[in-house]
């Protein structure tokens, strides 16, 4: 009974965040472990096996697993997909080969057990005078063999585990590199939670597919071949009857494996959506708390995980139907094998030890068939997850992160020209932002961009940084189209200070140095000087650890004005030729605005400055002001010149803002 109970246990699923419904597919897979012992007649056994296959397929249809047009894909798994999957293991081939070699040794030792037990039973049954001595000798030999087998199992597990971790590390590195290299339009279309899910759970699934699952599959295959060989060696008659169940079970396994591949993709997509909801809400927990929307967010998240649960129910129903039927058939075949073998023992054509060994080998075949089913199922999961990873890795960004020409430092002046620009965001291609826009920004000048909300003020900055490419027209820097320039060089020479600067969850020092091209070359004095020029040094000195004070996620431990001043210091350390100020003071109080305006006046000297203005009173000293409306520059001039235009767009904006401030 202890042996039979072992047939219902096996290694669990890969530890993924699919905890809601994953109830150990491997343990269910082992329900097929009792499929090898024989029925009492070969032809009847074969016919019964195929009737069993047909009835099981029908029940699987009722469980939501159709064996024909809806579940089995019309296209077979592409060999290229499998080749790429196993290509991941190539760098770890020596570790994997070593682990597989030890696996074969441990499997061979496992095959000794039934034969040895049969011999022990025959020794005991013979009642010889030397029985004790023979039994002692056999037991000592087995102890030595099992100790050696334990050492092989340790080596196999260690080598496979190390290989798996290294493959996971390599995959995560490649996936992260692929994510970071994508253009900004890619992040407009893809949610952060989905990308994080690919980086974490998908890579783990794929890694286990080519390490642990591969090893388990090879081990199960070796055990099946060895056990079947020993079954035929012990009793060919019973073996033929018992193995008649293998073909239909193999067919059902393939059907189930294909279903698992399909459902895994859906589960991973659903988990990505749940991860996205979690990431977004936790990042904005203050907004959730401020509006008292905790209960709504509970409901929203529950809806996401309920979808995951519904997919798990579908898989569990089909899985339970499949393994319940195969387990029942296996138990029935064991009884038939016992009956047929018992008759052979009765007529002395088979010894008790031989029958015991045969049944143990049959049990090993059943266990190994269950292991093969589980390995195949996990392999399909890995293939399903790998499809999502390959899609990401294979995607080439429309705008590369590097490559192109650079302007020599001594020749770079910083003039900007926008020529006949037409643009719409990729996610809103039917909503044009610019229509043949033209604008000249002389080197060393301060140009302010104003306009109503949605007129495209910040879009000009995005196009200059080449976050996007225009539909038509050109963005020129010193007469060079930005498409011809190296994007990394271009962005290294453009500093940005936005309305809501993004700070990282690290120290003030690290946030300031983030703007430097070579952080290690920036001295402590230069950091302090940048902080002083940004009017940030006074509050930094009051922080508990000074420059080493951690600012929290996105700088949440600092005030809005303090974050702005850190962003200005970051731009100063970068020492750019062109400076973009995207409404840098629009959300600040008067005191903070005064400090930042003072800092900006120092920073802008000798640089080409493009400022996106919200508070029109802050741009009086601009060299020129460009007014955007309907996708074009409708007015261009100094502050005094524009406010003197009767019924001018800029004049109306100033009047509206003045009235709003007075109110």
GIFENQUI-V677270 format. One record per backbone hydrogen bond with DSSP energy under -1.0 kcal/mol. NH is the residue of the N-H (numbers start at 1). CO is the residue of the C=O. E is the energy in kcal/mol with one decimal. If there is no record, write none. Layout:
# GIFENQUI-V677270
((NH/CO/E) (NH/CO/E))
This chain:
# GIFENQUI-V677270
((5/1/-2.6) (6/2/-1.4) (7/4/-1.0) (8/5/-1.4) (9/6/-1.6) (16/14/-1.8) (18/16/-1.5) (22/18/-1.7) (23/21/-1.2) (28/24/-1.4) (29/25/-2.6) (30/26/-1.6) (31/28/-2.0) (32/29/-1.8) (33/30/-1.9) (35/32/-1.0) (45/41/-2.3) (46/42/-2.4) (47/43/-2.6) (48/44/-2.8) (49/45/-2.2) (50/46/-2.1) (51/47/-2.3) (52/48/-2.6) (53/49/-2.2) (54/50/-2.3) (55/51/-2.5) (56/52/-2.4) (57/53/-2.3) (58/54/-1.9) (59/55/-2.1) (60/56/-2.4) (61/57/-1.7) (62/58/-1.6) (63/59/-1.3) (64/61/-1.6) (65/60/-3.1) (72/68/-1.4) (82/78/-1.7) (83/79/-2.8) (84/80/-2.5) (85/81/-1.8) (86/82/-2.4) (87/83/-1.6) (89/86/-1.2) (90/87/-1.1) (92/89/-1.1) (93/90/-1.8) (96/92/-2.7) (97/93/-3.1) (98/94/-2.3) (99/95/-2.6) (100/96/-2.8) (101/97/-2.6) (102/98/-2.2) (103/99/-1.8) (104/100/-2.2) (105/101/-1.7) (106/102/-2.6) (107/103/-2.3) (108/104/-2.3) (109/105/-2.1) (110/106/-1.9) (111/107/-1.7) (112/109/-1.0) (113/110/-1.1) (116/112/-2.8) (117/113/-2.8) (118/114/-2.5) (119/115/-2.0) (120/116/-2.6) (121/117/-2.5) (122/118/-2.2) (123/119/-2.6) (124/120/-2.5) (125/121/-2.6) (126/122/-1.9) (131/128/-1.3) (134/130/-2.8) (135/131/-2.9) (136/132/-2.5) (137/133/-2.5) (138/134/-2.5) (139/135/-2.3) (140/136/-2.5) (141/137/-2.2) (142/138/-2.4) (143/139/-2.3) (144/140/-2.1) (145/141/-2.3) (146/142/-2.8) (147/143/-2.2) (148/144/-2.0) (149/145/-2.3) (150/146/-2.4) (151/147/-2.0) (152/148/-2.0) (153/149/-2.4) (154/150/-2.3) (155/151/-2.4) (156/152/-2.8) (157/153/-2.7) (158/154/-2.7) (159/155/-2.6) (160/156/-2.5) (161/157/-2.3) (162/158/-2.6) (163/159/-2.4) (164/160/-2.5) (165/161/-2.3) (166/162/-2.3) (167/163/-2.4) (168/164/-2.5) (169/165/-2.3) (170/166/-2.4) (171/167/-2.7) (172/168/-2.7) (173/169/-2.2) (174/170/-2.4) (175/171/-3.0) (176/172/-2.6) (177/173/-2.2) (178/174/-2.3) (179/175/-2.3) (180/176/-2.7) (181/177/-1.8) (182/179/-1.2) (186/183/-1.1) (188/184/-1.3) (189/185/-1.1) (190/186/-1.8) (195/191/-1.7) (196/192/-2.5) (197/193/-2.1) (198/194/-1.9) (199/195/-2.0) (200/196/-1.6) (202/197/-1.8) (204/200/-1.5) (205/201/-2.3) (206/202/-2.3) (207/203/-2.3) (208/204/-2.3) (209/205/-1.5) (210/206/-1.4) (213/208/-2.9) (215/211/-2.8) (216/212/-2.6) (217/213/-2.5) (218/214/-2.5) (219/215/-2.7) (220/216/-2.7) (221/217/-2.4) (222/218/-2.7) (223/219/-2.5) (224/220/-2.5) (225/221/-2.5) (226/222/-2.5) (227/223/-3.1) (228/224/-2.6) (229/225/-2.1) (230/226/-2.3) (231/227/-2.2) (232/228/-2.4) (233/229/-2.0) (234/230/-2.3) (235/231/-3.1) (239/235/-2.1) (240/236/-2.2) (241/237/-1.4) (242/238/-2.7) (243/239/-2.5) (244/241/-1.0) (245/242/-1.0) (246/243/-1.4) (249/245/-1.7) (250/246/-2.7) (251/247/-2.2) (252/248/-2.4) (253/249/-2.3) (254/250/-2.0) (255/251/-2.0) (256/252/-2.6) (257/253/-2.7) (258/254/-2.1) (259/255/-1.8) (260/256/-2.4) (261/257/-2.1) (262/258/-1.9) (263/259/-2.8) (264/260/-2.5) (265/261/-1.4) (266/262/-1.4) (267/263/-2.7) (268/264/-2.9) (269/265/-2.2) (270/266/-2.5) (271/267/-2.8) (272/268/-2.1) (273/269/-1.9) (274/270/-2.1) (275/271/-2.8) (276/272/-2.3) (277/273/-2.2) (278/274/-2.2) (279/275/-3.0) (280/276/-2.6) (281/277/-2.3) (282/278/-2.5) (283/279/-1.9) (284/280/-1.3) (285/282/-1.4) (288/284/-2.2) (289/285/-2.7) (290/286/-2.6) (291/287/-1.9) (293/288/-2.5) (297/293/-2.2) (298/294/-2.2) (299/295/-2.3) (300/296/-2.5) (301/297/-2.6) (302/298/-2.6) (303/299/-2.1) (304/300/-1.4) (305/301/-2.4) (306/302/-2.2) (307/303/-1.4) (308/304/-1.5) (309/305/-2.4) (310/306/-2.4) (311/307/-1.8) (312/308/-2.1) (313/309/-2.4) (314/310/-1.8) (315/311/-2.1) (316/312/-3.1) (317/313/-2.6) (318/314/-1.8) (319/315/-2.9) (320/316/-3.0) (321/317/-2.2) (322/318/-2.4) (323/319/-2.7) (324/320/-2.1) (325/321/-1.8) (326/322/-2.2) (327/323/-2.1) (328/324/-2.1) (329/325/-2.4) (330/326/-2.4) (331/327/-2.3) (332/328/-2.2) (333/329/-2.2) (334/330/-1.9) (335/331/-2.0) (336/332/-2.0) (337/333/-2.8) (338/334/-2.9) (339/335/-2.4) (340/336/-3.0) (341/337/-3.0) (342/338/-2.5) (343/339/-1.9) (344/340/-1.6) (345/341/-2.2) (346/342/-2.3) (347/343/-1.7) (348/345/-1.5) (349/344/-2.3) (350/344/-1.0) (355/351/-2.4) (356/352/-2.5) (357/353/-2.6) (358/354/-2.7) (359/355/-2.6) (360/356/-2.1) (361/357/-2.6) (362/358/-2.8) (363/359/-2.3) (364/360/-2.3) (365/361/-2.2) (366/362/-2.3) (367/363/-2.9) (368/364/-2.9) (369/365/-2.7) (370/366/-2.2) (371/367/-2.3) (372/368/-2.7) (373/369/-2.4) (374/370/-2.4) (375/371/-2.9) (376/372/-2.9) (377/373/-2.5) (378/374/-2.7) (379/375/-2.4) (380/376/-2.2) (381/377/-1.7) (382/378/-2.5) (383/379/-2.4) (384/380/-2.5) (385/381/-2.6) (386/382/-2.7) (387/383/-1.7) (389/385/-1.5) (390/386/-3.3) (391/387/-1.9) (392/388/-1.3) (393/389/-2.9) (394/390/-3.0) (405/484/-2.6) (411/408/-1.5) (412/408/-1.0) (416/441/-2.7) (417/476/-2.5) (418/439/-3.2) (419/474/-2.8) (421/437/-2.6) (422/472/-2.1) (423/434/-1.4) (428/425/-1.8) (431/428/-2.2) (433/423/-3.3) (434/423/-1.7) (435/631/-2.3) (437/421/-2.5) (439/418/-2.0) (441/416/-3.5) (445/442/-1.6) (447/609/-3.0) (448/624/-2.6) (449/611/-2.9) (450/626/-2.6) (455/452/-1.8) (460/456/-1.3) (462/458/-1.9) (463/459/-2.4) (464/460/-2.2) (465/461/-2.2) (467/462/-2.9) (471/422/-2.0) (472/422/-1.5) (474/419/-2.1) (476/417/-3.3) (477/480/-2.9) (478/415/-2.3) (480/477/-2.0) (482/475/-2.5) (484/481/-1.9) (486/405/-2.7) (490/486/-2.8) (491/487/-2.6) (492/488/-1.8) (494/491/-1.1) (495/578/-2.9) (497/580/-2.4) (506/504/-2.6) (508/549/-1.5) (509/547/-2.9) (511/507/-2.0) (512/508/-2.3) (513/509/-2.6) (515/512/-1.4) (516/513/-1.5) (521/518/-1.8) (522/519/-1.5) (527/523/-1.8) (528/524/-2.4) (529/525/-2.5) (530/526/-2.4) (531/527/-2.3) (532/528/-2.4) (533/529/-2.5) (534/530/-1.6) (535/532/-1.7) (536/531/-3.4) (537/531/-1.1) (540/536/-1.9) (541/537/-2.1) (543/540/-1.1) (548/545/-2.1) (549/546/-1.7) (551/506/-2.4) (555/552/-2.3) (556/553/-1.2) (557/551/-2.6) (558/555/-1.8) (563/559/-2.5) (564/560/-2.1) (565/561/-2.0) (566/562/-2.1) (567/563/-2.3) (568/564/-2.2) (569/565/-2.3) (570/566/-2.2) (571/567/-1.9) (572/568/-2.3) (573/569/-2.3) (574/570/-1.4) (575/571/-1.2) (577/493/-1.0) (578/493/-2.0) (579/608/-3.0) (580/495/-3.5) (581/610/-2.6) (582/497/-2.3) (583/581/-1.2) (583/612/-2.1) (586/583/-1.1) (588/585/-1.3) (593/589/-2.8) (594/590/-2.3) (595/591/-2.0) (596/592/-2.5) (597/593/-2.9) (598/594/-2.0) (599/595/-1.9) (600/596/-3.0) (601/597/-2.1) (602/598/-1.1) (603/599/-2.2) (604/600/-2.6) (607/604/-1.9) (608/577/-2.2) (609/445/-3.0) (610/579/-2.8) (611/447/-2.8) (612/581/-4.0) (613/449/-2.2) (618/615/-1.8) (619/616/-1.3) (622/619/-1.5) (623/446/-1.6) (624/446/-1.7) (625/637/-3.1) (626/448/-3.2) (627/635/-3.0) (628/450/-2.7) (629/632/-2.4) (632/629/-1.3) (634/627/-2.5) (635/627/-1.1) (637/625/-1.7) (642/638/-2.3) (643/639/-2.2) (645/642/-1.4) (648/645/-1.8) (652/648/-2.0) (653/649/-2.0) (654/650/-2.5) (655/651/-2.4) (656/652/-2.7) (657/653/-2.3) (658/654/-2.5) (659/655/-2.6) (660/656/-2.2) (661/657/-2.3) (662/658/-2.3) (663/659/-2.3))
